[in-house]
Amino acid sequence: MSHTLTVGQLLHQLRTLDQELPVYLAINPDWPYAHRIDRVVARAEQQAGAVYIAEGGQAGVLPPAVRAELAWS
């Protein structure tokens, strides 16, 4: 089931982590690579505002433990 994550939910999930840890995107279970985050863009239209996180290039293969936790193995 697809779920749209809100800014508040993302902040809640990240709040307890070490603030010096790098953040990567895991994009595709068929090609399980980590991707760097480039920029964050917020659009605040009246009814369809959203935050967009731009992919900033491939950073390597996802570790097997991460793939398993994402159920991508």
Sequence and secondary structure as in RCSB ss.txt:
>XXXX:A:sequence
MSHTLTVGQLLHQLRTLDQELPVYLAINPDWPYAHRIDRVVARAEQQAGAVYIAEGGQAGVLPPAVRAELAWS
>XXXX:A:secstr
      HHHHHHHHTTS TTS  EEE  TTS EEEEEEEEEEE  TTT EEEEEEEEEEEE  HHHHHHTT  
